[in-house]
């Protein structure tokens, strides 16, 4: 008698993520099972219900903060404008993947009124904000930025990235071309640097 085929949880989770991204939370466990090549019974042997499967499929993607991984090494290196443009471009790539996942997560909130990934100590968006603020603080200490509140700088930076991705989606839905990303990022960083760059009068003394 042939041995039953063993399927890894990761295979089911990958199939679930693909189905949820295509169909949203309205996707059924039957659709996930078909994509994974297993029975619904196998799904429920691994995951208690669709909500648990959804969280298992989406949480790693929502928690990933690869674009902030090397922030501690960026301070003081190279031209600060180019550093920030490169960092912002990586953040835009991340937000493009994150936005549809967050929209689905908000459609399936927990008892706290928040998506599961946000209902935890130090959730991913707050971690990113703290890491960015620490980076800006380091650049301020090095004299490459004027002394301003680093959290404000971090909020401006993150907000500009999120705003671009949001309007990119809205404008494409209306068959309009969004502002080219390189143009947008260079302009935003120029405004940020010009607004909080080193004070020239102080530097000249």
Secondary structure, DSSP 4 states (H G I P E B T S, - for coil): -PPPPP--HHHHHHHHHHHHHHHGGG--HHHHHHHHTS-HHHHHHH-SSHHHHHHHHHHHHHH--GGGTTHHHHTTSS-HHHHHHHHHHHHHHHHHHHHHHHHHHHTT--TTSS-GGGSSTT-HHHHHHHHHHHHHHHHHHTTSS-S--HHHHHHHHHHHHHHHHHHHHHHHHTT-PPPPHHHHHHHHHHHHHHHHSPPHHHHH-
